[in-house]
């Protein structure tokens, strides 16, 4: 199914308008796909960054990864602007990222699997969940960069995969990521049962 950015945005509850900018900026793009995204935590405005020579070529970036990144960031924008916000705890960040990646599949179902959503084995997921539990609710009590991009003993994309699995458990077969945009982290995490 092919949708425009406007159609994807209309799947989400929102108020008013946001600004969406696209810039050539290889440093902010995810190397594996050549595209990256960022949502301003105050305004909900979105920036999509693209590598000038992305893997798979510009066509793949334009047709597949820019729409995926935009859908992900639009979900963040709605969550920021309408509540509960991006979040300041690990629990909130995991849920926010997980729901946003599930929204990608909802808005653009032909998007290939995103590598950061499947970066852990079941054993790694279980171990990382045990590591996350003590700091889930501590405001600022976690290293965001390490949890989501790797660092120390945390593998790259650990937070994205864990968040994706947590959101998957909540959504099940009867909920959509667009309808869950305002759901609290606690309500989402309640339904998660770590493997192992």
C-alpha positions in Angstrom: 0.0 0.0 0.0 1.3 3.4 -0.9 0.5 6.4 1.3 1.6 9.9 1.4 3.1 11.6 4.5 -0.2 13.4 4.9 -2.2 10.1 4.8 0.2 8.6 7.4 -0.2 11.6 9.6 -4.0 11.5 9.3 -3.9 8.0 10.9 -2.7 9.7 14.1 -4.5 12.0 16.5 -2.9 15.4 16.3 -3.6 19.1 16.6 -2.5 21.8 14.3 0.5 21.6 12.0 4.1 20.6 12.3 7.1 21.4 10.2 8.8 18.5 8.3 12.3 19.2 6.9 14.5 16.9 4.9 18.3 17.5 4.8 21.3 15.9 3.2 23.2 14.9 6.3 25.1 11.6 6.2 26.2 12.0 9.8 22.6 11.8 11.1 21.6 9.0 8.8 21.5 5.3 9.9 24.4 3.8 7.8 22.5 0.6 6.9 19.6 2.5 5.2 21.1 6.0 4.6 18.1 7.7 6.3 17.6 9.0 9.8 15.0 11.0 11.7 14.6 13.3 14.7 11.6 14.8 16.4 12.0 18.0 18.3 10.8 17.2 21.9 9.3 20.7 22.4 7.5 21.4 19.1 7.0 18.0 17.6 8.7 19.2 14.3 10.4 16.5 12.3 13.8 16.4 10.6 14.6 13.6 8.2 18.3 13.2 7.3 19.5 11.4 4.2 22.9 10.3 3.1 23.7 11.6 -0.4 24.7 8.1 -1.5 22.6 5.7 0.6 23.0 1.9 0.5 20.6 0.6 -2.1 20.5 3.9 -3.9 18.4 7.0 -3.7 15.3 5.2 -5.1 15.3 2.8 -2.1 15.8 5.8 0.3 13.0 7.8 -1.3 10.5 5.0 -1.8 11.1 2.9 1.3 13.2 4.5 4.1 12.2 8.1 4.0 8.5 7.2 4.4 9.4 4.7 7.2 11.5 7.3 9.0 8.8 9.9 8.6 6.0 7.6 9.9 8.2 6.8 13.0 8.9 10.5 13.7 5.2 11.4 13.1 4.2 9.0 15.8 6.7 10.6 18.1 5.3 14.0 17.2 1.8 13.0 18.1 2.9 11.5 21.3 4.9 14.6 22.2 2.2 17.1 21.2 -0.8 15.3 22.7 0.7 13.4 25.6 2.2 11.6 27.3 5.3 12.9 25.5 8.5 11.1 24.6 9.4 10.4 28.2 12.3 10.8 30.6 12.5 7.2 31.9 13.8 4.1 30.2 10.3 2.6 30.3 8.9 5.6 28.5 11.6 5.7 25.9 11.3 1.9 25.2 7.5 2.3 24.7 7.8 5.4 22.6 10.3 3.9 20.3 8.5 0.5 20.1 5.1 2.0 19.3 6.7 4.3 16.7 8.2 1.3 14.9 4.9 -0.5 14.9 3.3 2.5 13.4 5.7 2.3 10.5 4.2 -1.1 9.6 0.7 0.3 10.0 1.3 3.3 7.9 3.5 1.7 5.3 3.0 -2.1 5.4 5.3 -2.9 2.6 8.3 -1.6 4.5 10.9 -4.3 4.9 11.7 -5.3 8.5 13.8 -2.7 10.2 17.1 -4.1 11.5 16.9 -2.4 14.8 13.6 -4.1 15.7 15.2 -7.5 15.5 18.8 -7.0 16.8 18.6 -9.3 19.8 18.2 -13.1 20.3 15.5 -14.2 22.8 18.3 -14.9 25.3 19.7 -11.4 24.9 16.2 -9.9 25.2 15.6 -11.7 28.4 19.0 -10.7 29.8 18.5 -7.1 28.8 15.1 -7.0 30.3 16.5 -8.1 33.7 19.1 -5.4 33.3 16.4 -2.8 32.5 13.9 -3.6 35.2 15.8 -1.9 38.1 16.1 1.4 36.2 12.8 1.4 34.2 11.1 4.2 36.2 14.1 6.2 37.4 13.9 9.6 35.7 17.1 10.1 33.8 18.4 7.0 35.5 19.6 5.4 32.3 22.1 6.1 29.5 19.8 6.7 26.5 22.6 6.6 23.9 24.0 3.3 25.2 20.5 1.7 25.4 19.5 2.7 21.9 22.8 2.9 20.0 25.1 0.6 22.0 27.7 1.2 24.6 29.3 -0.5 27.5 27.7 -4.0 27.8 24.6 -2.9 25.8 24.5 -4.1 22.2 23.6 -1.7 19.4 19.9 -1.1 19.1 19.0 -3.0 22.3 16.4 -0.4 23.3 14.8 -0.4 19.9 14.4 -4.2 19.8 13.2 -4.4 23.5 10.8 -1.6 22.9 9.5 -3.2 19.7 8.8 -6.5 21.6 7.2 -4.6 24.5 4.9 -2.7 22.1 4.2 -5.9 20.2 2.9 -7.6 23.3 0.6 -4.7 24.1 -0.7 -4.3 20.6 -1.5 -8.0 20.0 -4.1 -8.6 17.4 -6.6 -6.0 18.5 -4.8 -2.7 18.9 -3.1 -0.4 16.5 0.0 1.8 17.1 -2.0 4.8 16.0 -4.7 4.2 18.6 -2.1 3.6 21.3 -0.2 6.8 20.6 -1.4 8.3 23.9 -1.1 5.2 26.0 1.1 5.4 29.1 4.3 3.4 29.3 3.1 1.5 32.4 -0.1 0.3 30.5 2.0 -1.0 27.6 4.7 -2.7 29.7 2.1 -4.5 31.9 1.4 -6.8 29.0 5.0 -7.7 28.3 6.4 -11.1 29.3 10.1 -11.4 28.7 11.3 -14.6 27.1 13.1 -16.9 29.5 
